Amino acid sequence: MSSKALGNLMRCSVLAAAVCGLFLCGYLIPSWGGELIGANPELSAWFWPWLSFAWAFALPCFVILVLIWRVAGLVAREAVFTMQTAKLVKTGALLLLGDIAFLLFGNVVLLFLDMNHPGVILIFGMGGIFAVALAVLAAVLSRYLAKAAVLQEESEATL
């Protein structure tokens, strides 16, 4: 498969993830919250803090999609082994780690405000472990992309 086709597939994946994320954040989460409040009116004070928290948590995920879009452009141009690609991947890894820290911290704050359940923290914690694993893999990839970029620059200099 050509680099251009791979880059286009990456961009299609980014668009699909963005559409799913917008649907989740713009429709599903608010409607689930509305249904929860309809069934439990005593939780109505929780709606906006939780919805704002969900949107704040989702924002870095969309930024990561923008970074992946940019990497896809580099893949299409066969410019993967560059310092620019390594920096984009590293930035994505750091954003993901920061987002997970925000998610866990926010859940603890909501728990202390008596607006959360320990089971929710447990579920988000398990998801956080998965996201940390992805961030570590991205950081490792970034490191080796940087090393490959240096090697490529050295080999081009010797030619």
Secondary structure, DSSP 8 states (H G I E B T S, - for coil): --HHHHHHHHHHHHHHHHHHHHHIIIIIHHHHHHHHHHH-GGGGGGHHHHHHHHHHHHHHHHHHHHHHHHHHHHHHTT--SSHHHHHHHHHHHHHHHHHHHHHHHHHHHHHHTT---HHHHHHHHHHHHHHHHHHHHHHHHHHHHHHHHHHHHHHHHH-
